[in-house]
Amino acid sequence: MSAEVRIIEMGPRDGLQNEKTPVSVEARIAFIEALVGAGLDTVEVGAFVSPKAIPQMASSDAVLRGVAYVKGAEFHVLVPNEKGYDAARAAGAKVVSVFAAASEGFSRANINCTVAESIERFKPVLARAKADGVKVRGYISCVLGCPFDGEIKPTAVADLANTLWDLGCYEISLGDTIGVGTPSKAKEMLRAVAANIPPAKLAMHFHDTYGQALANLYAGMEEGVRVIDAAAGGLGGCPYAPGATGNVATEDVVYMLEGMGVKTGVDMEKLLAATNAMSAVLGKPPVSRVASALNAKRKRAAS
C-alpha cells in the first residue's frame, strides 16, 4: 500500500456549519491558522451559501480574506451556483467546490432541486472557473445511503461522478453523508466510480455515525484512493439526517495512518491544541476518540 496520503481538513466548513451557534470570524480564522500550523495545508474554510439557510457560514468572505496572508496552504470554499462563485471570487478564492447528491431525496432536502437541476446550476460555474483558471472540486453526498431514499446503487454514484468529471472537476469527493457504509459496500462503490475515473482523482469523505469511517477509509485505500477528507475533533453532522455524526476526526485518521507507517506531515500535539481551542469556543468536548484519549492522558499526567 502506497505511503502517500493527502488529508483535506473540513473542520472550518463541514464541521462548523452544523453548529447551532455561529462562530465568530476571528475564532474561525484562528482555527484555520492553527490547523495550517499543525501541518494541514489544504483546508476548506467556508461556504458562499445563503446566510438564511446556513447562518453559520455567514462572513465566509471575511474568513477567506483573513487567511489570505498564510503561505504554503490551499484554501477551498463551497459554492452552490454562479452567485456564490461571484462572491467567492470577489473574496479571492482560487479553489471552489460544487456539491451534488447521489439521491433525489437528499438533493431536494439539501438544495431544493433535483440532481439534474443541480448539475445545470454547476455548468456555468465550471465554465467560468475554467476560463478564470480556478480549480473546481466536486462533492457527491449520500454515496453509501440516503436518509430519504435508503440504499444507493453504485452505478448512480458512478454516473454522477462521471458527469462532474466530464464537466471539469479536478477531483471527486465521495461522501458517506450519514455514515451508514461498511467496508465491502465502500469498495463496491469505489470500484464502480474508478471504472472511469482514476482512483488518484478520488477522495473519501466518510462520516462516522455507525463507527465505520476508519474501516471504510482503510478499505478505500486498498482500492488505491489516497485522499481523505477529515474534520478536526470530529466536528459536524448533517442537518438533514437525524443522528448523523460529523466527518471522521482528523486526529483519528492521523493516528491510524501514522500507526501504519504512513507519514502525514501532521503534528498531533498542534492538531490537538487547535481542536481543544475550538471545542472551548463551542462549549463541548471533541468527538474524536484519539483527542479524547490524549486529553485524558494529559489530565492524568498533570494531576
N, C-alpha and C positions, 0 to 999 in steps of 0.2 A: 504493500500500500504506500503510495507516494507520500512524502513527508511535507508537501506543500499544501497548506490550507489557509484560506483567507477568511477572516471574521469581519463581517459588516455589523457595526453597532447600531441597533434600532432604538435603544432606550429613550433618547430625547424626542422621538416621534411616536413610535409604535407603543412605547410604554406610557408616556405622559399624556397622550391624547385620550386615554381611557380613565384618567384620574377624575374624581368628582370635582376637585377644586383646581382651577388653573394655576400653574406655576409661573412665577414672575420671569420676565425676560432675563433679569440679572442672574437668577438661580439656574435657568436653562443654559445660559452662556457659561457659567462657572462649571456646570456639569459636563458640558461638551469639552471645555478646556481640560478638565481633569481626565476625561476619557482618552483624549488625544495624548495627554501626558503619560497615560498608562500604556501607550503603545497601540491604541486602536486608531488607525489612520484613515479609516473610512467610516463616516458617521452620518446617519440620516437625521437631520437637525430639526425638521419641521414639515408642515403641510400647508399649502396655499389653497385651503378649502374655506367654505363659508363659516365665519365665526358663530353664526346662529346654529349651524349643525354641529360643529365641534369647537366650542369656545376655548378649549384647552390649547388649540393650535393658533389662536389669535396672536398677532405680532410675530409671526414666523419671519417676516421681512426684517424686523429689528434683530432677531436672533441671528439670522444669516449674515447680516451686515456686521453684527457684533463679533463674529468669529472669523471675519474675512482676513484679519491680520495673521491668523495662525498658518504657519508654513508647514509643508510636508504632509498635509491632510486633504482628503477629498470629502466635501460635504454634499449630501444629497437632500432633495426636498421633493415632496409628493405634490403632483398637480393633477386635478381631475379633468381639466378642459383648457381651452385657449385663454380664458380669463385668468385662471390660475397660472398658466405659463407666462402670461404677460407680467403678472405680479412677481413671479419668481425671477424672471429675467431682470426686471427693474431693480431687484434686490441683489443682483449679481450672481444668480445661480449658474453653475457650469455643468451640473448633472441633475436631471429631473427624473422622476419616476411616475409611471402611469399604472393604474390598477384596474383589473377586471376580475370577474368571478367565474369559476367553472360551473356554477349552478345559477339557474334563473331566479330561484327564490332568494338567494343571498344578494344577487345583483339588484333586485328590486328593493330589498330592505336596506341595503347599504348605500346605493347611489341612485335609487329611484328610477331605474331604467332597465331594459333588457340587456342581455350580454351583447347582442348585435348593435344596439344603440350605443352602448359604452364604447365599442370599437370605433363607431363613426365619430364619436367625440374626440378620440385619440388621434385619428388620422391627420387632421391639420396640425396638431401638436407635434407629431413626429416629423411631418414635412417641414415645419418651421424650424424645429430643433436641428434637423439635418442641415438646413441652409445656414443656421447660426453657428454650427459647429458644437452643438450641445449634445452630450451623450444622454440617452434615454434608457432607463432600466424598466423592465416590465414585471409587474406583480400579478400573480394569479391566486385568488383566495379559494378556500374550500376544496383543495385538490384531493383530499382524502375523506371528505364527508361534509355535509351541509346540515345546519340546524333546521332547515325548512324542507329540503329535498331528499335528505338521507344520503345513501351511498352514491358516490360519484364514479362514473366509469372512467378508467384511464384514457380511453380514446377521446373523451370530451376534453380532458386536460390537455392531451397532446394536440388536438385540433386548435384549441385556443392559443397554446404556446406557439404553434406554427404560424398563426396569424400575427401575433405580436413580433415574432422573429422576422417574418417577411416584411413587416412594416418598418423595421429598422431598430428594434430594441437590441442593445449590445449584450444583454444578459437577461435571463428569465428567472425570477424568484418564485419558487413553488411553495405556497403556503398551506399548511395544515392548520387552518384558522381556529378550528375548535378542538384540535389536539386529540382526534379520535383514531389516528392512524396507528398501525403496527408495522414492524419491520418488513414483513412479507408484502403487505399492501404498499408500503413506501417503495419497495424495489419494483413491484409491478408497475406502479405509476411512473417511476423514473425511467424504466426501460421503454415504456411507451413514448415518453417525451423524447428520449435520447435517440429514438429511431431516426429522427430528422434534425435534431439539434445536438451539437457536440456536448457531452457532459461537462466539459470545461466552461461552457457558457451557461450553465445552470447553477442555481443556488437553492439551498434548502432553508425554509422559513417555518420551523415547526414549533407549535405551541405545546405546552406540557400538561394539559388538562388531566390526562389519564396517566401521567408519569412515563410516557413512552418516547419523549423527544430525543433523549440521548441515544436510545436504542435505534430509533429511526434514522438519526444522523449517521450513526456508525454503518447502518445498512446502506445508506446512500453513498457513503464514502467507498464502500465496497463496489458500488456501481460506477465509481470514477468521478463523482461530484466533489468539488473541492472548495466550494464557497458556502459559508454558513452565516445566516442572519441570527443575531442574538441580542438580548436586551439585558443590560446590567441589572443585577438584582432580581431578574425575572419579572420586571415591571410589566404592567399592562393587562390585557384581557381582550374581550370582544363585546361591545355593547349590544350586538345583535345575536349573541349566543350565550344565554344564561348559564353561568357556571364555568364558562371557559376562562382558563387562566392565561397568563401572559406568555410571551415568546420565551423559548428556552433561555435560561440565565447564562449570561456571558461567563460568569465565574465557573459554572458547571462545565461549560464547553471547554474552557481553557484548561481546567483540571483534568478532564478526560484526555484531551489531545496531548498535553504535556506528559501525562502518565503513559501515553502510547509512544513517546519519543518524538512527537511532532512539535516542533518549535513554533510558537505562535507570535513571539515578539511582544507578548503582553506581560506587564509587571503585575502580578497578582496583588501585591500589597497596595499599589497605587490604584488598581481597579477597585479593590475593596473599599479604599478610602473614598473614592468617587461615589460608590454605591451607598455607603453609610451616610455621606453628606446629603444625598438626595433623599434617602429614607427619612432622615431627620426633617427635611423640608416637608415631606409628605405625611409625617407623623405615624409611620408604620414600618415594621421591620421588613427586610428584603425576603423575597420568596426563595431565592437561591439557597440550595442546601449547602453548597460549599461556603457561601458567605456566612450562613448561619453557624456552620461548624467552626469556621475561622474566628468569628466573633466570640463564640463561646470559649474557644481556646484562649483568646486574648484576655477575656474576662477572668478565667481561671488563673492565668499567669499573673494578672495584676492584683489578685486578691491575697 
